[in-house]
Amino acid sequence: MSRRHLFVLAVLAATWGASYLFIKVGLRDFSSSFLVFARTALAAAVLAPIAYRRGALRELQGAWGAIVVLAVVQVAVPFLLITEGEHHIPSALAGILVASAPIYTALLALRFAESERVTGWALVGILVGIVGVVLLFGVDLSGDTETLLGGLMVLVASLGYSVGALYLKARLGTLQPAGIATATMGVSALLLAPFALVSFPSTAGADSVAAVLALGVLGTGVAFLLFYSLISELGASKASLVAYLAPVFAVLYGVTLLGEAISVATVAGLALILGGSYLGAGGRPPRWLSRTGPSRSTSPGPARAR
C-alpha cells in the first residue's frame, strides 16, 4: 500500500467517522428514511458533475442492473439500518461496530473471491479485529433489547458493505468509480423517495439541516468516491480496512462533540481493532512476535493496482 493510498485511507476514515455524528444530530428533526434519502440525493448531486466531466456516466450503459443491486445492498439498506440503529445506540458505538466490515469481507473471500483472500499476519490481524468487535458488542451492548437490536442493525449493515464491495469488484471493477458512486447514490435516492415524502418534516433546526448537508456532501458523496477508488486500485479487502480506522474518529467526535461516554471496553476494543487494521493492511508485527508467529513469507505482498 503506497503512501498516497494510506493518505486517502486516513482522509476517508476521518470523513466517514464523522458520518455517525452527523446522523445522530440529523435524527433530532428528521426520520431515518428522510435522512437517508437526503444524504444520497445530495451525494448524487455533488458527484454527477464530476462523473459527467470524466465521461464516467457513458460507461454505465448495460450495467444498470448491477448498479441497482449495488445500490440496494451497499447503500440504501445499510444506510437505513445504521440510521435506525443510532436511535438506540451512541454514534461512537455505531462507528465501532461497522469495523466488522473487513471481517465479513475476509470470510466471504474464502468462498467467493480467491484474489481477496488474506493469509499470514494479515489473517491474524483480521482475527484480532474480531476479538475487538466481540469485546465491544458483548460489553457495551449488554443492556436492554432495543440497544441490542440497534447494534445488530449496524452489524447487518456492515455485512452489506462487505458484500457490496466484493460485488462491485467482480461486476463493476472496470468502470470509473465516479460513475459508480453517482449512479448508486442516485438509484438509492429514487428508491427511498416515496418513504421520505411520507415522513417529510414540517420544521427542522439549523443544526440538523447543517448535519444533513455535511452528511450528504462529505460523509456520502466525497467518501464513497474515495472508497470506490480504493476498491478499484487495491481490492475490496484492503479498501474495507477503512472500517477499522473510522471508529477512532467516530469515538473522538462522539465523546468531544456529543458528550458520549467511553468505557474501558471501548478503549480495549479500539486498541485491538487498530492493531488488527495495521496487520491487515500488511504492516509488520514486532520482531519478537514475528519470530514465533506466522511466517512473513505467507503474508500478502505489496498491493497491486487492479
N, C-alpha and C positions, 0 to 999 in steps of 0.2 A: 504494500500500500504506500503510494507516494506521499510526499508532504502536502501536495495540493489536495489529494483525497482526504488526508487527515484534517486539513483545514476546513474543507467542505463538510466533513462529518461533524466537526465541532460546531460550525455555524448552524447546521441543520439541527443538532441536538439542542442548542440554546434556543432556537426558534420553536422547535416542536415542544420543548419543555414548557414554554410559555403558553402553549395552547390550552393546557389544563387550567391554568389561571384564568385565561380569557373565557373558557367555558363556564367556570364557576361564577364569574361576575355576570356573564350574559344570562345565566339562568335566574337571576334575580327578577327579570322582567319578561323573559321570552320562554316559550315552551321548547322542549327538546327538538321537535320536528321543525319548528320555525328557525331555530338556531342553526341546525344542520343545513337547512335549505339556504339560509342567508350566507353561511360561510362557503358553501360550494358554488353558489351563484356569483358571489364576489370573486372567488378564486378563478372561475371561468372567465369573468370579465377582465381580470388582470392578465391572465395568461394568453387570451385569444390574440391580442396584437403581436405578442412575441412569436406565437406559433405561426401566425399569418406571414410575418416578415421572413421567417425561416423556411417557409414553404412546407411546414410540417403537416398542415391540415390536408393538403392534397394527397399525402401518403396514406391517409386513413381509409381511402376507398377500398371496399372489400373486407375491411377489418372491424366494421361496426358491431357485428355480433360479439366478437371478443371484447370490444370496448364496453358493451353493455354488461357482460359477465363481470369484467374487472370493476366496473363502477359499483355493481351491487355487492360484490364480495369484499372489495378492499376500501370502499369509500362510504357508500350510503348506509349499509348495515353496521359496519364498525363505528362510524361516527355517531349513529343513533344510540348504539349500545353504550359507548363511552359517555356520551352526554347524559343519558338516562342514569347511568351508574353514578355519575357525580352528584345526583340528587341525594345519594345515600352515603358516599364516602368522600373524604377530603381530596382536593385536587392533587396534592403531593402523592397520595397513595395510588390514585388512578394512574399517574405518570409512572410510578414504580412498577405497577402490575403489567403495564404494556411492555415491560422489559422481557416478558416471556416470549415475545415475537421471534427472536433468534433461536430460542429453544425449539419452538414449533418448526421453524424453518429447517433446523438441523435434523429433527426427527422425520419430517416429511421428505427431506432429501434422501434419506436412507432408502426410500422406496420409489420416489418419483423423479429424482434429479441427481444422477450419478456425479455430474460435474460439480455439484454444490456440496458434496459430502466433505465433512471435516474429519481429521484424524489427529493423532498425537496430542500435543499440548493444546491445539485449538479445540479438540474434543473435550479435554479436561476443563478448558475454560467454559464451555457450554454447561458442563456438569456443575461447576462451581456456581454459575449463574442460576441454575435450577435450585440449588440449595438456598441461595439468597432469596429467590422468589417464594419458595416454600416457607422460609422463615417469616417473611413479611405477611404472607397470606395466613399462616397459622396463628400468628400473634396479633397483628393489627386488625384482622377481620374476625376475631373471635367474639364479637358482640352479638347483636340481635340479628334476626332473619333478614331484615332489609339491608343491613350492612353487608352481610354475606352475599346476598343477591346482587348488590351493586358491584362487589368485587368480581363475582362470576361473570357479570355482563362485560366487564373490562377484559377479563381473560378470554372470553369468546371473541371479542373484538380483535384482540391480539392475534388469535388464530386466523381471523380473516385477513389481517395484514400479511401474514406469512404465506397463506395460500395465494393471495393476490400477487405477491412478489414473485413467487415461482411461476405462476400462470403468465404474468407479464413477460418474464424472461423467455418462457417457452413459446408463447404465441405472438408476442408483440415486440420482441427484443430487437428487431431490425429497424423499427420505427423511431423517429426522433422523440425524445422524452417530452418536449414542449407540446407536441401534438397529442400525445397520450394523456398528459396531465390536463390539458384543456378539455379534451373530449370526455374524459371520465368525470371531471367536475361538472361539465355541462349536462351530461346524462343524469348524474346524481341529482342535480338541482331540478331537472324536469320530473324525475320520479317522485321527488319529495314535495313538489309544488302543491298538489291537492291537499296534503296534510298540513302544510304550512298555512294555506289560506284559511283553513278551518280554525286554526289557532292564532290567527293574526292578532298581535297585541294592540290594544286601544291606546296605551301610553307606554313610554319607556324612558328611563333615566339616562342622562348623558353618559354615565359610566358604563351602562350596559351597551349602549349604542357604540361607544368607542371600543369596547371589548370585542363586539361582533365584527367591526371593521378591521381591527388588528388580527382577529382570528381568521377572517376570510382572506385578507391580502397577504399577511406574513405567515401565519400558522398553517395555512392551507395552500394558497397559490404558490408562493415562493418555496415553501417547504417541500411540497410534492414535486415541484420541478427539480429541485436538488436531489430528492430521493430517487426519482426515476432516472436521473442522470447517473447516480451512483450504481443503481441496479444494472444499467446498460454497460457501464465501464468495469465494474468489479464483480457483479453477480449478486444474487439475492442474499446469500449467506452473509457476506461482508457488509452489504448495504444495510441489512437488518440490525447490525451491531449498533446503529444509532439508538435503538430502543434500550440499550444498556447505558448510554450516556445521557439521554434526555431526562431520566428520572432525577439525576443530580440537580439539574436546573429546575425541574418541577418542584422538588423539595425546597430548594433555595427560594424560589418565588413564593411558594405556598406559606413558608414559615415567615419570611420577611415582609411580604405584602398582604397576606391574608390572616396572619397570626395563627396558622395551623400548628398543632402540637407535633413534636418529633420525639419518638421513643427510642430506647436503646435498641430495640429490634429493627427499627428503621435504619439506624446508623450501621448496625451489623449487616443488615441485608444489602444496603448500598455498597458497603465495603466488598462484599462477596460479588456483587454484580459488577463493580468496577474491575475487580481482579479477573473475573470471567471475561469481561469485554476486552481487556488488554491481551489476554492469552488467545481469545477467539479471533482477534484481528491479526494474529501472527506474532505477537510480542514474545520476547524471550523471557523465560522464567529465571529466577535467581540461580546462580551457578550451583549452589549446594543442592537445590531441588532438581535441577536438570540432570545431575549425576545419578540420581536414583529413580527418576520418573521416566516417562515415555521418551524414546529416542528422538532426537531432533530430526533424524532422517525421515521420520514419519509425519512430521508437521508439514503443512502445505507450503509450497514455495511462494515467491513473490506473485502478487495478483497480476493477472494479465487482463488487459483491456479486451473486452469481447465485443 
